[in-house]
Amino acid sequence: MAVAALAAVFAFILTKGSPTSSESGDGLRLGTGLDAGAAAPSVPVATDDATTNKADRNPQSSKVAPKVAPTTPPPVNTGAESPVFKRGQWIAVLDKYPTDAGMDASQLAKGAAVRLIKAGVPARAMLVNGQYPGVADSSFAPVVNTWVVYLGPGKTAEQMLNLCLAPKTQRAYANPACPTYEPAAAPGG
């Protein structure tokens, strides 16, 4: 206990000086018993950068952290608006958005594709406007004026169906109906 008290007294004397210090006009303490009055100045000392620091303490760091501009992630690629397919390439359609239904079909389809892509599912969005003979309705008429969210292309209809029904895909975009199409080939041909 006595050792702790002595250490505290010495620490006080070394950092603050004596409780009743007498200073000369130049800021030096006199009569402290240290080197005949050659103690460190007890008043703040002005530095070049207009801040004040005690001479017996570490100066402020002049390093300023570099400012990093916030970055926005690059836009997600949802594919070409009208991609080219070859015979033998298959797609699975997750959803259709008609352009004449009074909604922003482009935004809805691309938004759905982005959600799927961010979930790790290789989805795309395209505008189908009769240019794909293999994308037809139940009466074999070409689908027109419709944004489509699709998976693929793949080598077989079964491959695309399996990708569409995979748990990862269904968690990201639940849709048990996964019609498959060969866009470059007419139905039944």
MDTraj code that builds the backbone (N, CA, C; nanometers):
import mdtraj as md
import numpy as np

residues = "MET ALA VAL ALA ALA LEU ALA ALA VAL PHE ALA PHE ILE LEU THR LYS GLY SER PRO THR SER SER GLU SER GLY ASP GLY LEU ARG LEU GLY THR GLY LEU ASP ALA GLY ALA ALA ALA PRO SER VAL PRO VAL ALA THR ASP ASP ALA THR THR ASN LYS ALA ASP ARG ASN PRO GLN SER SER LYS VAL ALA PRO LYS VAL ALA PRO THR THR PRO PRO PRO VAL ASN THR GLY ALA GLU SER PRO VAL PHE LYS ARG GLY GLN TRP ILE ALA VAL LEU ASP LYS TYR PRO THR ASP ALA GLY MET ASP ALA SER GLN LEU ALA LYS GLY ALA ALA VAL ARG LEU ILE LYS ALA GLY VAL PRO ALA ARG ALA MET LEU VAL ASN GLY GLN TYR PRO GLY VAL ALA ASP SER SER PHE ALA PRO VAL VAL ASN THR TRP VAL VAL TYR LEU GLY PRO GLY LYS THR ALA GLU GLN MET LEU ASN LEU CYS LEU ALA PRO LYS THR GLN ARG ALA TYR ALA ASN PRO ALA CYS PRO THR TYR GLU PRO ALA ALA ALA PRO GLY GLY".split()
xyz = np.array([
    [0.0820, -0.1180, 0.0000],
    [0.0000, 0.0000, 0.0000],
    [0.0871, 0.1254, 0.0000],
    [0.1911, 0.1229, 0.0820],
    [0.2811, 0.2377, 0.0910],
    [0.3556, 0.2570, -0.0413],
    [0.3879, 0.1462, -0.1080],
    [0.4580, 0.1544, -0.2357],
    [0.3688, 0.2214, -0.3395],
    [0.2409, 0.1884, -0.3402],
    [0.1474, 0.2488, -0.4340],
    [0.1331, 0.3984, -0.4078],
    [0.1321, 0.4365, -0.2819],
    [0.1197, 0.5784, -0.2470],
    [0.2436, 0.6547, -0.2914],
    [0.3608, 0.5956, -0.2709],
    [0.4848, 0.6605, -0.3141],
    [0.4891, 0.6738, -0.4656],
    [0.4470, 0.5697, -0.5360],
    [0.4464, 0.5740, -0.6824],
    [0.3520, 0.6831, -0.7312],
    [0.2390, 0.6995, -0.6661],
    [0.1438, 0.8029, -0.7048],
    [0.2018, 0.9421, -0.6816],
    [0.2721, 0.9608, -0.5696],
    [0.3323, 1.0912, -0.5389],
    [0.4393, 1.1236, -0.6416],
    [0.5255, 1.0243, -0.6735],
    [0.6307, 1.0488, -0.7722],
    [0.5710, 1.0765, -0.9097],
    [0.4680, 1.0042, -0.9454],
    [0.4036, 1.0276, -1.0744],
    [0.3457, 1.1679, -1.0795],
    [0.2854, 1.2116, -0.9712],
    [0.2300, 1.3457, -0.9658],
    [0.3396, 1.4509, -0.9811],
    [0.4477, 1.4296, -0.9080],
    [0.5570, 1.5265, -0.9123],
    [0.6193, 1.5301, -1.0516],
    [0.6359, 1.4128, -1.1147],
    [0.6984, 1.4092, -1.2463],
    [0.6095, 1.4689, -1.3546],
    [0.4800, 1.4554, -1.3441],
    [0.3919, 1.5067, -1.4481],
    [0.3410, 1.6466, -1.4201],
    [0.3205, 1.6813, -1.2955],
    [0.2609, 1.8105, -1.2619],
    [0.3579, 1.9052, -1.1923],
    [0.4609, 1.8519, -1.1356],
    [0.5496, 1.9362, -1.0562],
    [0.4987, 1.9411, -0.9137],
    [0.5496, 2.0312, -0.8382],
    [0.5072, 2.0411, -0.6989],
    [0.3716, 2.1097, -0.6930],
    [0.2930, 2.0861, -0.5896],
    [0.1608, 2.1463, -0.5801],
    [0.1666, 2.2979, -0.5792],
    [0.2669, 2.3559, -0.5248],
    [0.2803, 2.5013, -0.5248],
    [0.4043, 2.5355, -0.6042],
    [0.3891, 2.5370, -0.7337],
    [0.5076, 2.5628, -0.8149],
    [0.5224, 2.7124, -0.8344],
    [0.6450, 2.7533, -0.8362],
    [0.6721, 2.8926, -0.8655],
    [0.7354, 2.8965, -1.0027],
    [0.6833, 2.9794, -1.0872],
    [0.7342, 2.9864, -1.2222],
    [0.8019, 3.1202, -1.2435],
    [0.9028, 3.1166, -1.3243],
    [0.9626, 3.2427, -1.3633],
    [0.8845, 3.2946, -1.4824],
    [0.9135, 3.4076, -1.5308],
    [0.8413, 3.4673, -1.6413],
    [0.8559, 3.3918, -1.7721],
    [0.9554, 3.3021, -1.7840],
    [0.9752, 3.2316, -1.9102],
    [0.9072, 3.0958, -1.9124],
    [0.8241, 3.0628, -1.8143],
    [0.7500, 2.9385, -1.8116],
    [0.8256, 2.8237, -1.7501],
    [0.9451, 2.8465, -1.6960],
    [1.0215, 2.7393, -1.6333],
    [0.9892, 2.7362, -1.4848],
    [0.9831, 2.6169, -1.4306],
    [0.9576, 2.6022, -1.2879],
    [1.0887, 2.6210, -1.2127],
    [1.0783, 2.6867, -1.1040],
    [1.1965, 2.7079, -1.0217],
    [1.1795, 2.6364, -0.8893],
    [1.2877, 2.5881, -0.8374],
    [1.2870, 2.5283, -0.7054],
    [1.2252, 2.3909, -0.7001],
    [1.2210, 2.3171, -0.8078],
    [1.1642, 2.1835, -0.8033],
    [1.2679, 2.0808, -0.7666],
    [1.3916, 2.1188, -0.7586],
    [1.4954, 2.0257, -0.7213],
    [1.5479, 1.9481, -0.8406],
    [1.4997, 1.9763, -0.9570],
    [1.5444, 1.9050, -1.0755],
    [1.6419, 1.9931, -1.1517],
    [1.7600, 1.9558, -1.1634],
    [1.8583, 2.0184, -1.2506],
    [1.8586, 2.1710, -1.2374],
    [1.8438, 2.2188, -1.1201],
    [1.8518, 2.3608, -1.0893],
    [1.7568, 2.4455, -1.1725],
    [1.6311, 2.4033, -1.1821],
    [1.5296, 2.4825, -1.2491],
    [1.5172, 2.4551, -1.3975],
    [1.5776, 2.3514, -1.4487],
    [1.5689, 2.3225, -1.5917],
    [1.4572, 2.2250, -1.6194],
    [1.3391, 2.2480, -1.5679],
    [1.2254, 2.1595, -1.5901],
    [1.1573, 2.1939, -1.7221],
    [1.0758, 2.1044, -1.7690],
    [1.0021, 2.1282, -1.8929],
    [0.9005, 2.2378, -1.8707],
    [0.8659, 2.3130, -1.9729],
    [0.7667, 2.4191, -1.9574],
    [0.6326, 2.3611, -1.9144],
    [0.5617, 2.4340, -1.8314],
    [0.4340, 2.3854, -1.7835],
    [0.3164, 2.4474, -1.8573],
    [0.3412, 2.5395, -1.9454],
    [0.2339, 2.6013, -2.0207],
    [0.2291, 2.5380, -2.1583],
    [0.1144, 2.5394, -2.2230],
    [0.1062, 2.4824, -2.3575],
    [0.1986, 2.5555, -2.4533],
    [0.2526, 2.4799, -2.5463],
    [0.3442, 2.5350, -2.6446],
    [0.2750, 2.5349, -2.7790],
    [0.2756, 2.6480, -2.8485],
    [0.2119, 2.6559, -2.9797],
    [0.2969, 2.5810, -3.0812],
    [0.2312, 2.5077, -3.1692],
    [0.3014, 2.4344, -3.2740],
    [0.2760, 2.5021, -3.4064],
    [0.3424, 2.4545, -3.5098],
    [0.3294, 2.5145, -3.6419],
    [0.1874, 2.5065, -3.6974],
    [0.1128, 2.4029, -3.6601],
    [-0.0208, 2.3860, -3.7177],
    [-0.1292, 2.4545, -3.6353],
    [-0.0928, 2.5475, -3.5513],
    [-0.1838, 2.6321, -3.4741],
    [-0.2585, 2.5563, -3.3659],
    [-0.2186, 2.4345, -3.3351],
    [-0.2780, 2.3640, -3.2226],
    [-0.1796, 2.3715, -3.1080],
    [-0.2266, 2.3533, -2.9874],
    [-0.1372, 2.3590, -2.8734],
    [-0.1284, 2.2221, -2.8096],
    [-0.0101, 2.1873, -2.7698],
    [0.0150, 2.0609, -2.7035],
    [0.1100, 2.0861, -2.5875],
    [0.0955, 2.0086, -2.4836],
    [0.1934, 2.0152, -2.3767],
    [0.3232, 1.9576, -2.4287],
    [0.4334, 2.0138, -2.3890],
    [0.5627, 1.9694, -2.4390],
    [0.5955, 1.8283, -2.3938],
    [0.5409, 1.7861, -2.2798],
    [0.5763, 1.6539, -2.2307],
    [0.4775, 1.5464, -2.2758],
    [0.3937, 1.5764, -2.3727],
    [0.2984, 1.4784, -2.4257],
    [0.3230, 1.4583, -2.5734],
    [0.2686, 1.3506, -2.6257],
    [0.2852, 1.3240, -2.7690],
    [0.2033, 1.4242, -2.8488],
    [0.2606, 1.4797, -2.9550],
    [0.1845, 1.5751, -3.0370],
    [0.0738, 1.5048, -3.1135],
    [-0.0240, 1.5829, -3.1557],
    [-0.1331, 1.5265, -3.2336],
    [-0.0793, 1.4775, -3.3668],
    [-0.1406, 1.3741, -3.4154],
    [-0.0994, 1.3207, -3.5446],
    [-0.1477, 1.4137, -3.6544],
    [-0.0594, 1.4432, -3.7472],
    [-0.0976, 1.5305, -3.8579],
    [-0.1493, 1.4517, -3.9772],
    [-0.1503, 1.3196, -3.9655],
    [-0.2001, 1.2375, -4.0755],
    [-0.3524, 1.2400, -4.0769],
    [-0.4076, 1.2620, -4.1906],
    [-0.5520, 1.2637, -4.2072],
    [-0.5881, 1.1422, -4.2911],
    [-0.6857, 1.0679, -4.2449],
    [-0.7279, 0.9495, -4.3197],
    [-0.7818, 0.9919, -4.4555],
    [-0.7422, 0.9225, -4.5596],
    [-0.7922, 0.9598, -4.6925],
    [-0.9424, 0.9374, -4.7003],
    [-1.0083, 1.0302, -4.7665],
    [-1.1531, 1.0180, -4.7814],
    [-1.1818, 0.9232, -4.8962],
    [-1.2662, 0.8269, -4.8684],
    [-1.3023, 0.7295, -4.9693],
    [-1.4437, 0.7600, -5.0147],
    [-1.4578, 0.7846, -5.1409],
    [-1.5902, 0.8134, -5.1950],
    [-1.6725, 0.6849, -5.1943],
    [-1.7981, 0.6923, -5.1532],
    [-1.8806, 0.5721, -5.1557],
    [-1.8978, 0.5253, -5.3005],
    [-1.8854, 0.3973, -5.3157],
    [-1.8985, 0.3417, -5.4504],
    [-2.0314, 0.2690, -5.4623],
    [-2.0901, 0.2803, -5.5771],
    [-2.2129, 0.2074, -5.6022],
    [-2.1765, 0.0840, -5.6828],
    [-2.2390, -0.0274, -5.6522],
    [-2.2061, -0.1475, -5.7271],
    [-2.2480, -0.1319, -5.8730],
    [-2.1769, -0.1968, -5.9617],
    [-2.2150, -0.1860, -6.1024],
    [-2.3530, -0.2477, -6.1236],
    [-2.4254, -0.2010, -6.2235],
    [-2.5578, -0.2585, -6.2470],
    [-2.5463, -0.4057, -6.2842],
    [-2.6469, -0.4804, -6.2465],
    [-2.6492, -0.6234, -6.2748],
    [-2.6906, -0.6432, -6.4210],
    [-2.6171, -0.7261, -6.4915],
    [-2.6453, -0.7527, -6.6320],
    [-2.7597, -0.8543, -6.6417],
    [-2.8731, -0.8098, -6.6914],
    [-2.9879, -0.8995, -6.7072],
    [-2.9974, -0.9541, -6.8489],
    [-2.8931, -0.9324, -6.9272],
    [-2.8903, -0.9875, -7.0626],
    [-2.9371, -0.8892, -7.1674],
    [-2.9203, -0.9305, -7.2922],
    [-2.9621, -0.8472, -7.4052],
    [-3.1138, -0.8419, -7.4123],
    [-3.1649, -0.7307, -7.4630],
    [-3.3099, -0.7154, -7.4754],
    [-3.3667, -0.8172, -7.5733],
    [-3.2898, -0.8486, -7.6764],
    [-3.3344, -0.9445, -7.7770],
    [-3.2164, -1.0357, -7.8140],
    [-3.1846, -1.1327, -7.7279],
    [-3.0686, -1.2180, -7.7541],
    [-3.0908, -1.3102, -7.8745],
    [-2.9807, -1.3578, -7.9291],
    [-2.9862, -1.4512, -8.0418],
    [-2.9676, -1.5917, -7.9873],
    [-3.0583, -1.6808, -8.0269],
    [-3.0495, -1.8210, -7.9862],
    [-3.0234, -1.9070, -8.1087],
    [-2.9559, -2.0191, -8.0862],
    [-2.9310, -2.1170, -8.1928],
    [-3.0225, -2.2364, -8.1719],
    [-3.0438, -2.3120, -8.2790],
    [-3.1203, -2.4364, -8.2643],
    [-3.0465, -2.5265, -8.1662],
    [-3.1217, -2.5915, -8.0829],
    [-3.0623, -2.6793, -7.9817],
    [-3.0392, -2.6112, -7.8479],
    [-3.0628, -2.4808, -7.8395],
    [-3.0530, -2.4094, -7.7120],
    [-3.1927, -2.3965, -7.6522],
    [-3.2025, -2.4271, -7.5236],
    [-3.3307, -2.4263, -7.4537],
    [-3.3294, -2.3240, -7.3410],
    [-3.4483, -2.2722, -7.3107],
    [-3.4664, -2.1819, -7.1964],
    [-3.5849, -2.2307, -7.1133],
    [-3.5871, -2.1927, -6.9873],
    [-3.7023, -2.2164, -6.8995],
    [-3.7554, -2.0793, -6.8588],
    [-3.8835, -2.0581, -6.8772],
    [-3.9447, -1.9285, -6.8465],
    [-4.0001, -1.9308, -6.7050],
    [-3.9558, -1.8338, -6.6267],
    [-4.0046, -1.8207, -6.4891],
    [-4.1274, -1.7311, -6.4803],
    [-4.1294, -1.6270, -6.5632],
    [-4.2421, -1.5337, -6.5560],
    [-4.2520, -1.4535, -6.6848],
    [-4.3747, -1.4028, -6.7120],
    [-4.4011, -1.3198, -6.8292],
    [-4.4698, -1.1919, -6.7845],
    [-4.4322, -1.0791, -6.8473],
    [-4.4915, -0.9496, -6.8169],
    [-4.5340, -0.8842, -6.9482],
    [-4.6630, -0.8878, -6.9822],
    [-4.7097, -0.8238, -7.1062],
    [-4.6915, -0.6720, -7.0996],
    [-4.6491, -0.6129, -7.2102],
    [-4.6252, -0.4684, -7.2124],
    [-4.7550, -0.3890, -7.2196],
    [-4.8651, -0.4510, -7.2565],
    [-4.9924, -0.3793, -7.2709],
    [-5.0845, -0.3958, -7.1501],
    [-5.0306, -0.4387, -7.0366],
    [-5.1137, -0.4628, -6.9181],
    [-5.1150, -0.3445, -6.8223],
    [-5.0619, -0.2294, -6.8648],
    [-5.0657, -0.1101, -6.7807],
    [-4.9613, -0.1086, -6.6707],
    [-4.8568, -0.1846, -6.6843],
    [-4.7482, -0.1842, -6.5858],
    [-4.6163, -0.1688, -6.6604],
    [-4.5120, -0.1336, -6.5885],
    [-4.3809, -0.1213, -6.6506],
    [-4.3194, -0.2611, -6.6592],
    [-4.3536, -0.3322, -6.7637],
    [-4.3121, -0.4712, -6.7799],
    [-4.1602, -0.4856, -6.7819],
    [-4.0930, -0.3917, -6.8461],
    [-3.9463, -0.3962, -6.8528],
    [-3.8857, -0.3930, -6.7130],
    [-3.9304, -0.2972, -6.6309],
    [-3.8783, -0.2842, -6.4948],
    [-3.9093, -0.4071, -6.4106],
    [-4.0301, -0.4586, -6.4222],
    [-4.0678, -0.5759, -6.3429],
    [-3.9841, -0.6974, -6.3807],
    [-3.9677, -0.7206, -6.5104],
    [-3.8910, -0.8368, -6.5559],
    [-3.7441, -0.8240, -6.5167],
    [-3.6869, -0.7064, -6.5404],
    [-3.5465, -0.6872, -6.5053],
    [-3.5257, -0.6932, -6.3541],
    [-3.6195, -0.6406, -6.2774],
    [-3.6109, -0.6480, -6.1314],
    [-3.6143, -0.7913, -6.0815],
    [-3.7015, -0.8722, -6.1407],
    [-3.7080, -1.0138, -6.1023],
    [-3.5780, -1.0845, -6.1388],
    [-3.5234, -1.0541, -6.2563],
    [-3.3971, -1.1159, -6.2982],
    [-3.2831, -1.0752, -6.2047],
    [-3.2798, -0.9485, -6.1631],
    [-3.1757, -0.9018, -6.0718],
    [-3.1852, -0.9754, -5.9388],
    [-3.3064, -0.9917, -5.8837],
    [-3.3227, -1.0651, -5.7570],
    [-3.2706, -1.2078, -5.7700],
    [-3.2995, -1.2715, -5.8820],
    [-3.2523, -1.4078, -5.9040],
    [-3.0998, -1.4119, -5.9168],
    [-3.0435, -1.3195, -5.9922],
    [-2.8983, -1.3156, -6.0113],
    [-2.8280, -1.2941, -5.8773],
    [-2.8813, -1.2037, -5.7958],
    [-2.8212, -1.1776, -5.6649],
    [-2.8317, -1.2990, -5.5734],
    [-2.9283, -1.3857, -5.5986],
    [-2.9427, -1.5087, -5.5213],
    [-2.8581, -1.6215, -5.5800],
    [-2.7828, -1.5924, -5.6866],
    [-2.6954, -1.6930, -5.7456],
    [-2.7590, -1.7759, -5.8551],
    [-2.8736, -1.7327, -5.9049],
    [-2.9428, -1.8052, -6.0115],
    [-2.9172, -1.7304, -6.1428],
    [-2.8706, -1.7993, -6.2481],
    [-2.8353, -1.7308, -6.3738],
    [-2.9575, -1.6931, -6.4579],
    [-3.0314, -1.5957, -6.4141],
    [-3.1537, -1.5528, -6.4825],
    [-3.1237, -1.4382, -6.5783],
    [-3.2148, -1.4192, -6.6729],
    [-3.2062, -1.3109, -6.7704],
    [-3.3470, -1.2585, -6.7958],
    [-3.3531, -1.1387, -6.8569],
    [-3.4818, -1.0810, -6.8969],
    [-3.4694, -1.0411, -7.0435],
    [-3.5750, -1.0662, -7.1213],
    [-3.5731, -1.0278, -7.2635],
    [-3.7132, -0.9885, -7.3076],
    [-3.7166, -0.9087, -7.4141],
    [-3.8426, -0.8686, -7.4736],
    [-3.8727, -0.9644, -7.5884],
    [-3.9839, -1.0330, -7.5774],
    [-4.0263, -1.1253, -7.6830],
    [-4.1353, -1.0545, -7.7628],
    [-4.1100, -1.0409, -7.8925],
    [-4.2048, -0.9703, -7.9780],
    [-4.2200, -1.0420, -8.1123],
    [-4.2389, -1.1730, -8.1056],
    [-4.2603, -1.2520, -8.2265],
    [-4.1338, -1.2960, -8.2970],
    [-4.0159, -1.2518, -8.2504],
    [-3.8919, -1.2851, -8.3195],
    [-3.8421, -1.4265, -8.2892],
    [-3.9019, -1.4943, -8.1936],
    [-3.8603, -1.6302, -8.1584],
    [-3.9719, -1.7276, -8.1952],
    [-3.9545, -1.8040, -8.3016],
    [-4.0616, -1.8956, -8.3418],
    [-4.0910, -2.0024, -8.2369],
    [-3.9916, -2.0359, -8.1564],
    [-4.0113, -2.1397, -8.0559],
    [-4.0762, -2.0929, -7.9280],
    [-4.0959, -1.9628, -7.9128],
    [-4.1646, -1.9105, -7.7936],
    [-4.3056, -1.8744, -7.8390],
    [-4.3951, -1.9685, -7.8136],
    [-4.5328, -1.9543, -7.8619],
    [-4.6305, -1.9864, -7.7504],
    [-4.7542, -1.9423, -7.7694],
    [-4.8578, -1.9739, -7.6702],
    [-4.9148, -2.1126, -7.6989],
    [-5.0196, -2.1504, -7.6278],
    [-5.0745, -2.2864, -7.6415],
    [-5.1369, -2.3125, -7.7780],
    [-5.1699, -2.2091, -7.8523],
    [-5.2244, -2.2298, -7.9877],
    [-5.1157, -2.2120, -8.0940],
    [-4.9902, -2.2161, -8.0511],
    [-4.8727, -2.2050, -8.1383],
    [-4.8572, -2.0679, -8.2035],
    [-4.9259, -1.9675, -8.1532],
    [-4.9076, -1.8304, -8.2026],
    [-4.7856, -1.7722, -8.1308],
    [-4.7025, -1.6969, -8.2022],
    [-4.5837, -1.6403, -8.1366],
    [-4.6227, -1.5428, -8.0254],
    [-4.5465, -1.5457, -7.9195],
    [-4.5672, -1.4525, -7.8083],
    [-4.5149, -1.3157, -7.8537],
    [-4.5952, -1.2108, -7.8285],
    [-4.5569, -1.0755, -7.8691],
    [-4.5744, -0.9787, -7.7536],
    [-4.4985, -0.8682, -7.7594],
    [-4.5089, -0.7596, -7.6613],
    [-4.5068, -0.8095, -7.5167],
    [-4.4104, -0.8940, -7.4853],
    [-4.4034, -0.9538, -7.3525],
    [-4.2583, -0.9596, -7.3062],
    [-4.2334, -0.9083, -7.1867],
    [-4.1024, -0.9255, -7.1239],
    [-4.1028, -1.0591, -7.0518],
    [-3.9956, -1.1352, -7.0692],
    [-3.9869, -1.2702, -7.0144],
    [-3.8647, -1.2800, -6.9230],
    [-3.8833, -1.3395, -6.8062],
    [-3.7726, -1.3728, -6.7160],
    [-3.7436, -1.5204, -6.7408],
    [-3.6186, -1.5499, -6.7779],
    [-3.5870, -1.6880, -6.8163],
    [-3.4530, -1.7333, -6.7622],
    [-3.4330, -1.8631, -6.7655],
    [-3.3058, -1.9265, -6.7309],
    [-3.2508, -1.9889, -6.8579],
    [-3.1222, -1.9839, -6.8743],
    [-3.0626, -2.0485, -6.9902],
    [-2.9845, -1.9513, -7.0742],
    [-2.9440, -1.9935, -7.1888],
    [-2.9834, -2.1188, -7.2533],
    [-2.9029, -2.2385, -7.2040],
    [-2.9645, -2.3526, -7.2226],
    [-2.9016, -2.4798, -7.1895],
    [-2.9108, -2.5743, -7.3075],
    [-2.8509, -2.6927, -7.2928],
    [-2.8454, -2.7881, -7.4043],
    [-2.9719, -2.8712, -7.4195],
    [-3.0465, -2.8884, -7.3111],
    [-3.1688, -2.9695, -7.3190],
    [-3.2812, -2.9039, -7.2391],
    [-3.4035, -2.9437, -7.2733],
    [-3.5200, -2.8950, -7.1990],
    [-3.5150, -2.9461, -7.0550],
    [-3.4686, -3.0691, -7.0366],
    [-3.4615, -3.1275, -6.9023],
    [-3.3621, -3.0517, -6.8137],
    [-3.2490, -3.0118, -6.8715],
    [-3.1503, -2.9346, -6.7963],
    [-3.2122, -2.8042, -6.7464],
    [-3.2868, -2.7356, -6.8327],
    [-3.3477, -2.6078, -6.7941],
    [-3.4607, -2.6287, -6.6940],
    [-3.5381, -2.7352, -6.7108],
    [-3.6450, -2.7652, -6.6160],
    [-3.5860, -2.7947, -6.4780],
    [-3.4781, -2.8721, -6.4744],
    [-3.4139, -2.9037, -6.3458],
    [-3.3580, -2.7779, -6.2793],
    [-3.2998, -2.6888, -6.3579],
    [-3.2490, -2.5633, -6.3025],
    [-3.3642, -2.4790, -6.2474],
    [-3.4735, -2.4758, -6.3187],
    [-3.5894, -2.3969, -6.2754],
    [-3.6507, -2.4526, -6.1464],
    [-3.6552, -2.5837, -6.1348],
    [-3.7166, -2.6467, -6.0180],
    [-3.6193, -2.6676, -5.9019],
    [-3.4938, -2.6331, -5.9210],
    [-3.3937, -2.6495, -5.8150],
    [-3.4334, -2.5679, -5.6924],
    [-3.4053, -2.6197, -5.5729],
    [-3.4416, -2.5474, -5.4498],
    [-3.3865, -2.4042, -5.4447],
    [-3.2650, -2.3847, -5.4923],
    [-3.2053, -2.2510, -5.4908],
    [-3.2887, -2.1539, -5.5743],
    [-3.3315, -2.1979, -5.6923],
    [-3.4132, -2.1134, -5.7795],
    [-3.5496, -2.0884, -5.7163],
    [-3.6118, -2.1917, -5.6652],
    [-3.7454, -2.1781, -5.6069],
    [-3.7452, -2.0924, -5.4803],
    [-3.6350, -2.0956, -5.4034],
    [-3.6253, -2.0070, -5.2863],
    [-3.6178, -1.8613, -5.3308],
    [-3.5478, -1.8370, -5.4407],
    [-3.5315, -1.7003, -5.4889],
    [-3.6561, -1.6491, -5.5610],
    [-3.7268, -1.7389, -5.6286],
    [-3.8428, -1.6979, -5.7081],
    [-3.9356, -1.8182, -5.7211],
    [-4.0257, -1.8327, -5.6267],
    [-4.1138, -1.9497, -5.6237],
    [-4.2103, -1.9479, -5.7419],
    [-4.1970, -2.0478, -5.8285],
    [-4.2860, -2.0636, -5.9429],
    [-4.2751, -2.2087, -5.9902],
    [-4.3706, -2.2915, -5.9538],
    [-4.3612, -2.4328, -5.9913],
    [-4.3818, -2.4578, -6.1412],
    [-4.4409, -2.3629, -6.2125],
    [-4.4594, -2.3779, -6.3570],
    [-4.3335, -2.3286, -6.4264],
    [-4.2660, -2.4183, -6.4944],
    [-4.1411, -2.3829, -6.5617],
    [-4.1468, -2.4317, -6.7064],
    [-4.2254, -2.3647, -6.7915],
    [-4.2304, -2.4109, -6.9309],
    [-4.0947, -2.3903, -6.9982],
    [-4.0574, -2.4867, -7.0802],
    [-3.9304, -2.4787, -7.1519],
    [-3.9584, -2.4537, -7.2999],
    [-3.8669, -2.3815, -7.3627],
    [-3.8821, -2.3464, -7.5035],
    [-3.7469, -2.3603, -7.5732],
    [-3.7516, -2.3910, -7.7007],
    [-3.6349, -2.3826, -7.7885],
    [-3.6616, -2.2623, -7.8789],
    [-3.6143, -2.1442, -7.8400],
    [-3.6544, -2.0212, -7.9086],
    [-3.6282, -2.0184, -8.0588],
    [-3.5217, -2.0827, -8.1049],
    [-3.4846, -2.0741, -8.2473],
    [-3.5604, -2.1730, -8.3348],
    [-3.6361, -2.2621, -8.2753],
    [-3.7073, -2.3634, -8.3542],
    [-3.8569, -2.3484, -8.3356],
    [-3.9312, -2.3586, -8.4431],
    [-4.0775, -2.3500, -8.4354],
    [-4.1297, -2.4704, -8.3575],
    [-4.2400, -2.4520, -8.2822],
    [-4.2964, -2.5630, -8.2064],
    [-4.3362, -2.6788, -8.2992],
    [-4.3013, -2.7984, -8.2553],
    [-4.3370, -2.9181, -8.3324],
    [-4.2474, -2.9352, -8.4550],
    [-4.1504, -2.8510, -8.4734],
    [-4.0686, -2.8566, -8.5951],
    [-3.9356, -2.8966, -8.5665],
])
top = md.Topology()
chain = top.add_chain()
for i, resn in enumerate(residues, 1):
    res = top.add_residue(resn, chain, resSeq=i)
    for name in ("N", "CA", "C"):
        top.add_atom(name, md.element.get_by_symbol(name[0]), res)
traj = md.Trajectory(xyz[None], top)
